[in-house]
Amino acid sequence: MTKVLDSVDQRTQLVGENRLELLLFRINATQLFAINVFKVKEVVKLPPLNSVPGSHPHISGVANIRGSSIPVIDLRGAIGFSPMSSDQERNLIITEYNRSIQGFMVGKVEHIVNMTWSDILPPPKTAGKQNYLTAICRLEIDDVINMVSIIDVEKVLAEIINYDIRLSEGVLDEELAKEMVGRRILIADDSSTARRQIKETLEPLGIEILEVSDGLQALQLLQSWCNEGKSIYDEILMLITDAEMPEMDGYKLTSEIRSDNRMSDLFIALNTSLSGSFNEAMVEKVGCDRFISKFQPDLLVGVVQDKLREQKEK
C-alpha cells in the first residue's frame, strides 16, 4: 500500500460521480476511522523517529522518508485518546494538506473502500462542536456492520499549526474595500474549522458569510432562491465550496449548478486542502471558476477582489 495514489488521472475518475475512496485504519481495538484517499501520499510502517524538543505535545517526532523530514502526529492523542504505546502496531499515513506534508501515526491500516458521498453522513449534532469528525458512515465488513468515523484533519492540524489569517501588506485594494461591505458569499464546507478560517478573513472586510456544511444544503438553498423568483446573482457574490463533503461533494455541486440555467453563471471557487496539481485539473473538468488552496488569506481576498473588479467592468 506504499503507493496508494499512482497518478492524477487515476484520481480524477471519481470526480463528478459524487464518489470517494476512503482509507480505513484503527487507532484502538474497537473503532474504525478513515480519511479520503485523495489526501494520502503513501502508507509505511512507522520508522524510527527523531525527537523535536519544544514541539507540540502531539508531534511524536520527525521521520526521514527517502531524504525528506516529515513531522509525525500521534493521531490517537490529537483527537482526545491516550497516546499510542510502543507495543501497539504502528503505521504512518503520509498526507498532503494545505500545501504541507505530514505523517499521521495510526494503528493497523485496513484497506480502501469505494463509496458514494450520499452514503456519507454528517456527525450527529449531539456529538458537540468540539468533535474531530467531519462525517460518519456504515460499512459492512466480513458480514459485520461497522460505524466508520471520518477524521476532520483540518481541525487536527489547526490545533497544532498556527494558521495566520492576517493579510499581507498591499493585498487589500482600498478602492475595492468599500465595495465589499454588505456583499454576501455562500460557503459550503463540512469542516467547521475551514468555515471559521474563511469567516475570520472576510467578515472584518464587511462581507456577510452564509454557511452550510455540505453540497446538498448549498444546492437546496440556491434552488429555493430560484424557486422564489430571486436572482442568484443579487443574493450572493459567489460560492466558495470545499471539494469533499458528505451528501454531495463540491464537484457534483458545481456540475448541478452549471446544468441549471437559472444559476449556471454563478462564480464558484473551489477551496480545498487537496494538492494544487490535482485541483487545477478538476477546476477545468467540472467548470469551477477558480481554485484556492487552503489556507491562504491573501489568495482568498484576491479572488473576491477579482470578482468585484469584473463586476465593475461590466
N, C-alpha and C positions, 0 to 999 in steps of 0.2 A: 504493500500500500504506500510505498515511499513516493510514488508519483501519482497522486490522486487525480491531478489535472494535467492532461497531456498537451492541450492546445486551446487557443481561443475558439477555434472552430467547434471543437467538441463541446465547449461550454455554452455556445450560443444556440445549440439545437433545442434547448428547452424554452428559450426566450419567446414570448408571445403566446406560449401554450399554457401559461399560468401554472407551470410545474417547477419543481425544485428537487434537488438531491440533498439529503441530509447525511452527515457523518455521525453515526451513533457511537457513544462511548459511555463509560461509567467512571464516577469518582467515588462511589461507595458500592456496597454489595447489592443494594436493592433498587436503585433508581437508574433509569436511562436518561442521558442528556444528549443534546445534538447541537451542531452548528451547520450552517449551509456550506456545502462542498465548495461553492464558488470562492469562498474566502480561505480555503485551505491550500497551502502550497505542497506540503508533504507531511507524512507521519513517520516518526522514527522512535526507536527505543530511547529512553532518556539517557543521554550521555553524561559523563562527569561534568559537574558544574563548578565554575569559579565564583566564589562569593564576591559580592559588591558591597563593601562597608558603607553604611549610610543610606542604602537604597530602601525603597518602600517595603514594609513587612511582608507583602505578598509576592515580592520578587525573590525567587529562590536562588537566583544566581544567573550566570551567563553561560550559554552553551556555545561551543565552537562547532559550527556546522559548515564543513567544506571551506574553511577560511573566514567565515563570517561570524561575528559575535552577535548572538541573539539573546535578548533578555527572556528569562523563563518565569512565567507567572504561575503560581500554585493556584489553579482554578478552584480547587476544593476550598481552600482558605478564603479566596477572593469573594466567593458567593455565600459565605457565612458558616461553612462547616469547619470542623477542626482540620488543620493542615494534614497533608498526606504523610504517612510514615514511610520510612525507608524499606520496610519489609513488604510493602504492597507492590503489585505490578505497576510500573510507572512508564508511561509513554509520553511523547512530546508531539503535540499537534502544532505545526508551524503555520502561521496565518499571516495574511496581509490585510490590515485595516488602516484606513485613514492615512495611506502612504507610508506606513511603518510596518516593520516585520517583527513579530514576537512569537514566542512559543508558549503554549498552554500545557502545563503538566497535568495529565489525567491518568486514570487507571487503565483498565482494559479498553481497547478500541475494538468495537464490534464489526460493523460493516456499513455499507452505504445503501440507502433506500431511496427510491424514486417516488415522489408523491405529487399531488396537486395542491396548490395553495388553498383551494376551497376546503381541503381536509384539515388545514392548519387553523387552530382557533386561538384567540387571544386568551391570556391567563384570566382566571375568574377575578372579578372586581374585589372579591373578599380577600384576595391574596395581598392587598395593600399596595401602596405606591412604592415601597422600598424593595419589592421583589426583583430578582435578577432574571426574569423571564420575559421574552417578547411573545412567546406563543407556546401552545401545547398541542399534542396530537396523540391519537390512539393508533397503535400498531400491533398487528398480530404476528408474533414471532414464535415459531415452533408450537403453534396451536394455543398460545397464551397471549391474552390481550395485555399490552404494556402501555403505560402512560409515559410519553416522552416529553421532556421539558427542553425547550429551545432557549439557549442562553442569550441574554441581552449583552453581547460582548461590548457594545459601545458604552454601556453603563459601567461594566467592569473596568474598561480602560480609562474612562473619565475619572474614576476614583483613584487611579494610580498615576495617570499622566495629567498634568495641569494644562488644560487647553486654554489658550489666551484668546479672549473674544475681542480684544482691543483692535481697532482699525489702525493700519499703518498710516503714517503721515502722508497726506496728499491723495489718499484713496477717495475720500468723500468729496464729491463735486458740490461746492457750495451753491452753485447756480441751480442744481437739481434738488438740493436738500429740502427746499420748500415744497417741491412737487411730490415729495414722499408723504407729507403729512396728510393723514386721512385715507391713504390708499390701503387696500386690503389684499392680503396674499393668503391663499389656502395652502396649508402644509399637510401632507399625508405621510406619516411615518409611524411605525409601530414602536419605536424606541422613544420613551418619554425624555431620555437624555438628549437625543438628537433634536427633538422638537424644542426643548428648552434652550439649546445652544443657538438655534435659529432665532427664537423669540428674543433672547438676550442681545442678539446682534441687531435685529431690525426694529424692535419696538422702541428703543431710545431715539430712533430717527423719525418717529411719528407714524410708523406703519402698523396697521391693525392686523393681527395674526388670527386666522381661523385655523383650527387644528382638528384633524381626525387621525385615527390610529391605523387605518388600512385603506387600501384602494377602493374597496366596495363602498365604504362610507363616503369617500370622496366622490365617487361616481353618482351615488344616490343623491348627494347634496346638489351636485351640478345639474342633474336631471330634474330635481324638484324645482330649481330656479327656472329652468327652461319651461317646464310644465305650467308654471305660474305666469308665463309670458315675460319673464325678466330677461334682460340681456346679460349673458355671462361676462361680457367684456366691461359692463358697467359695474358688475358685482365685485370682480376681483381683477387685479393687475396680472396675476399669473398663478400657476400651480407649481409648487415645489414638492416633488414626490420622491420617496425612497424607492429603491428597486425591489427589495424583499419585504413583503408584508403578508400577514395571514389574510384569508378570504380572497384577496385579489392583489397581485403584485403590481409594481409600478409600470412594467412593460405592458401588461394586459390592460391596465387602466388607461395608458396612453393610446393603445390601439382602439379601445372603446370610445374615447373622446374623439379621436380622428375620424371615426366612422359615423359620427353624429353631426349632421350639417349645422345643427344649432350651436355647436361649440367646437367645431373642428379646427378653428384657427386659434384656439386658446394657447397662450405661451406656456410651455411646460419645461421645467428644468428638472433634470434627474440628479438628485442629491444623494450620493451613496458612498459607502466606505469601500466598495469593490474597486479593483485596480483600474487605473486610467485607460490602459490599452484595451481592456475588455469593454469598458463602457463607451468609449468613443465609437466602437463598432456597433454597440447596442443603440446608441443615440440615433445613428443613421438607419439602423434596421427598423426600429419601432416608431421613429418620427418625433422624438423629443427635439426641442429647440437648443438646449444647452446641457452640458454635463458639468456638475460641480462635485469635486471630490471632497468628502468630509475630512476634517472640519476646517474650512478656510474662510474666515470672515471677510477678508479683502475681496476674494473672488465672489462670494455671495452678494455683497453690496455692489460689486461691479456688474453683476448680471442684472440686478434690479435697476441700476442706473442706465445700462444699455437699453433696457426695455422702455424706460421713461424717455430717453433720447429718441428712440424710434417713434414713439407716440407723438412727440413734439414736432417731428419732421413731417408727419402726415398732414 
